[in-house]
Amino acid sequence: MVMHPVIAYLIKTTDVSDPVRSARSPVVTVPIVYGLAWVGYNLIEMSGQNLGRGLTKPHTSV
């Protein structure tokens, strides 16, 4: 989902050969993908795990 728009952008804006474009696309996409993964992990995954722990914690009655 990230690499396709990046490659399309590189095709439109650069006049370089395919091997050079192929080498540039991971340089651009890897930081974006890792950044999105980090945000998704911290905002979605960890929040869901904390919510699940709170819902499954045994309740004590006095």
C-alpha positions in Angstrom: 0.0 0.0 0.0 2.9 2.3 0.4 5.3 1.1 -2.2 3.0 1.5 -5.2 2.4 5.2 -4.8 6.1 5.8 -4.1 7.1 4.0 -7.3 4.4 5.9 -9.2 5.7 9.1 -7.9 9.3 8.2 -8.7 8.3 7.3 -12.3 6.6 10.6 -12.8 9.3 12.8 -11.2 12.6 11.1 -12.0 14.2 10.3 -15.3 16.3 7.3 -14.1 16.6 3.7 -15.2 14.6 0.9 -13.6 17.5 -0.4 -11.4 18.1 3.0 -9.9 14.4 3.5 -9.3 14.2 0.0 -7.8 17.0 0.9 -5.5 15.4 4.2 -4.4 12.0 2.8 -3.7 12.9 0.8 -0.6 15.0 3.6 0.7 11.8 5.7 0.7 9.2 3.1 1.7 11.0 1.3 4.5 11.1 4.3 6.9 7.4 5.0 6.1 6.3 1.4 6.7 8.2 1.1 9.9 6.8 4.5 11.1 3.3 3.4 10.3 3.9 0.0 12.0 5.2 1.7 15.1 2.2 4.1 15.3 -0.3 1.2 14.7 1.4 -0.9 17.3 1.4 1.8 20.0 -2.0 3.3 19.3 -4.0 0.3 18.3 -2.3 -2.9 19.5 -1.2 -1.8 22.9 -4.4 0.0 23.6 -6.4 -3.1 22.7 -4.2 -5.3 24.9 -4.6 -3.0 27.8 -8.3 -2.9 27.3 -8.5 -6.7 27.1 -6.4 -7.1 30.3 -8.8 -4.7 32.1 -11.9 -6.7 30.8 -10.5 -10.1 31.7 -9.1 -9.2 35.1 -10.9 -11.1 37.9 -13.2 -8.9 39.9 -13.1 -9.4 43.6 -16.3 -9.1 45.6 -16.2 -8.0 49.2 
